[in-house]
Amino acid sequence: MYSRIIGTGSYLPKKTVTNKDLEKFVDTNDEWIVSRSGIKQRHFAADDELTSDLAEKASKEAIKQAGLNNDEIDLIIVATTTPDMVFPSTACIVQSKLNIPSCPAFDVQAVCSGFVYALNIGDLFIKSGQAKNVLIVGAETYSNILNWNDRTTCVLFGDGAGAVILSSSQKPGILKTSVHADGALHQHLCVPGWVKGGEVVGSPMVQMDGGIVFKFAVKVFEETALELLSATEKTIEDLDWFIPHQANIRIMESTAKKLKLPLEKLVSTVHHHGNTSAASIPLALDEAVKDGRIKEGELMLFAGVGGGFTWGGALVEF
């Protein structure tokens, strides 16, 4: 038994925020942001939009594209760093909004690696026979946890949701997954706040050591790619597409160059999405599927790295 992606979907909030818009209330400018990240604009959720709302819309699109009915979904995994509430899980809330009958539903918290972690779990559920059709969603509302006085972080992130339907198949789809973590590095990218006694203790805003994150990301992106290719006896030349977490264009292009992968095989949406954390890989995937770049039978490499530090990837035949 194998698992294959049979449907993709996405949703971006209507509010678009350009770098010029940010200049009005952040000590920054378009040239500074683009030169350091490649980001030109991002989307922010409306005041009444929750992470589950974004996830619901992306999920509906993925389910429709897969040609399934809601009652055929038998597992829901939502990868998010920005849940609607402490509990229940955003996955359970999405299940309710979609009117999906009783099935397991839970969140995965691996920050920007969340989607590849969720894909790994969904693949194992299918291979073990515990599920046939898995809804996997990456959804984030990072605009709620940004410090607008910290120009090194607030200009980087955006909101959005991407979803895939992973289904059982006699034909290989997910060839290999790999996930890792090193908690000793957690302080370099974190939101060090928590709820205690009805109040927030610590800071509820994103904090990041950009230099450390950059070097670590390039290192583990390369290692993950080589690990997956070696395990499947594939080569860089076999790859049709590299779809990494969309954090920073310099990280993505540096990784491609280290791998000797042509830049035309790199799927990049960071310029108009910003860093959407767990949503970034499925958002980029859905865009490339919709515009016709990715075709059936092509080989894709997903790779993510995020706070924790967590990292991992998946080698997938579409």
N, C-alpha and C positions, 0 to 999 in steps of 0.2 A: 504494500500500500504506500502510495506517495501523496504529497500535497502539492496543489498548484494554485496560483493566483488566477481566478476566473473573472474577477471584476474589480474595478477601481473607482474611486470617487473622491471628491474634494469640496471644500467650502472655504471661501475667504470672506471675511466681513466686508460690508460695503464701504466702510470708512478707509480711505487711502491716505496715508501720511507720507509726504515726500521729505527729502532732506531740507528743502527750502522751508517747509512747514515747521520743522524742528528748530530751524534757526531763530524762529520768533520767540522761543522760550527756553532754549538750551544754548549754552555757550559753545557753539560748534558751527561748522559750515559744510556745504555740500562737498567741496574738494577734500576736506579732512576725512569725512566719512567714506567717500568712494575710494580714496587712495588706500585706506586701511582695511576696508572690508568688502568693497565692491557693491555695497548696498546703496540703492537710489531711492527706494520707497518700501513701505511695509503696510500691512493692514491692521487696524485696531478694532476690537469688538465694540459694539455700542454699549451704553451704560446698562441696558437691560438684557444683554447677551451673555450667557454663561458658557462655560466650556462644553457642557452637555448639549447646548443648542447647536454649536458648531459641529460637534460630533454627530448629532442626529442628521443634519443636512448632508454631510459627507457620506454617512452610512446609507441613507436612502438611495443616493446616487450609485454607490457600489453594489448594493443589493439588486437594483434595477438592471445595471449593466451585466450582472452575473446571470440574470434571467431567473432569479429565485423569488419566492414569496417569503415574507418575514417569518412565517412559522417553520421554514426550513432551516433557519439559523439555530444551531444547537450549542454555541459557545460564543460569548462576547468578551473581548479583551480590549480595554482602553488604556493606552499608554499616555500618561499625562503627568506633568509637574504642577499643574494648576487646577486641581479638582474643584468641583462646585462647592464642596464642604468637607469637613473633616471625615465624616461618614454619613450616609453610606457611600459606596464607591460611585464614581461617575458612570461606570459601566452599568450599574443597576439602574441609575436614573435614565440612561440612554435606552436601556431595555424597556423601561416603562413608557418612554416617549414614542418608541417604535411599536409598542403593543406586541412585543415578541413574547410568546408563551414561555413558561418556566424553563430556564436552561441556566447553566453556570454563567456567572458574569462577575468580572473582577478587574481591578486596575493594576497596572504595572508601573512602578516608579523607578525608572533608570535614567531620568532626565533626557538628554538628547539621544541616548542610545535606546530609549524606550521602545521604539518601533521594532528594532531588530531583536530585542529581548522578547517582545510580544510575538513576533514572527516565529522565533525559536520555540516558544511554548505552544503556539498553535500547531506547528508542524509535529511536535511530539504528541499532542492530543490526537491528531489525525492518524499518525503512524501506529499509535497504540489502540486504535479503534474506538476511542472514547468520543470522537466527534467526526462529523462528515462535512459540515459547512461552518466555518469559523469567521466571525466578523471581527476584524482587527482594525482599530482606530488609533491614530495619533492625533491628539487635540490639545491646543494650548491657548490660554489668554494671558500671555506674558505682560501685556500692558498694565495688568493689575499689580505687578510686583517689581516695577521699574522705579529706580531713584532718578528723578529728573534733574538732580544736581550732580549726578555722576555721568559725565558725557562719554566716558570710556565704555559704559555698558548700555545706557538707555537708548542709544541710537542704533543698537544692533538687532533688537528683537522685534518680532511681530506676532500676530495672532492668526490662527487658522486651524484647519483640520483636514486630514487625509485618511482614507479608509481603503481596505482591500477585503475581498472575500477569498479565503483560503479553503479549498475543497479537496476531498479525497479523489484520487485518480489512479488509474493504472499506468499513467505516463508520468515520468519524473518531472517535477517542477522545481521545488526547492532541493537542490543537490547537496547542500551542506550549510550549516549555520555554526557560528562560534560566538560565545559571549564571555566576557571577562570583567573583573573589577579589582580595584586597589583602593580600599578605604583609607589608607594612610595619607592619601592626597586630597581628602574631602574638603579641606579648608581653602583650597585654591579656586573653587567654583561652588558657591553655595548660597542659600538663603537662610541665614542663621537665626531664625525666629521660630517660636512655637507658642501655643496657647496654654496659659496657666491661670487658673482662677478668674476666667472671663476676660483676661487681657493678653496682649501679645508681648512676650518676653523676647528680648533680642531684636534683631532687625528683620522685617518681613520683605526686604528688598534684595535683589540680585547683587552679589559681590563676586568679583572675578579678578584673578591675576592673569591678565591677558598674555603676557610673555610665556609663562609656564604652560598655559592651556595650548597656545600655538605650537610649541615644540613637542608637547606630548601628543597632540592630535596628529601631526604629521608622522610621528614615529609609529603610533599604533595603527593608523590607517594603512601604512605600508605593511606592517607586520600582519595585520588581519588579512589583507589581500593575498599576501604570499602564503599564509597558512591555509586559506580556503582553496586556493589554486593548487597547492601541493597535495592537499587531501583528496582532491577530485581528479588529479592528474591532468589539470588544465594549465594553459599558459596565458600570459598577458595577451598574446596575439589572438587567443580564442574569445576574449571579451569583446562584446559589442557595445556595452554601456557600463559606465561607472557612475553610480548614483550615491554619493556620500551625503552625510548630514550637511545641510546647507548653513554652515556657521560663518564662513569667511572665504571669499574667493581666493585669497592668497594661500590658505591652508589646502583648499581643494586642488588648485593648480600645482602647488608644490608637491603634493602627493602624486598627482598624475605624472609629473616630470620625473620623480624618483622611481616610479614604476615603469618609466619609458612608455607611457600610455598616451596616444595622440589626444590633444585637447578636444578634438571634435567628438570624442567618445565620452566626454564628461558632460553629464546633464547638470546644468546650473540654473537655479531659479532664485538664488540669493539676492540678485539685483532688484527684484520686484516683490519678494516675499520677506526678506530679512531672515533672521534666525528664528524659526518657529519651533525649535526644540524637537520634541517627539513627533511633531506633525511634518517635519521638513522632508523626510525621505518619501512618505506616501504622497505628499503634495507634488513633489518633483516627478515622481513616477506617473501620477495621473496626468500631469500636464504633457509629459512626453508620449504617453499613450494616446491622448486626445489629439495631439497635433500630428500623429502618424509616424513619429520618429521610431518608437519601439514597436516591433512587429513580432508576431508569433514565431516561436522557435529561437529567438535571439537570447544571448547569454548576458545577464546583468549581475553586477556586483554592488550590493548595498553595504555601506559601512557607517557606523555611528560612534561618536565619542561624546561623553557628557560628564556632568558633575558626579562625584562618587569616589574616584573617577570610575566610570563604567565605559566599556567599549565592546564592540563586536561587529559582526557582519553576516551576510548571507550571500551565497552564490545561487542564482535563480535563473532557470530557463523559463521564459515567458510563454 
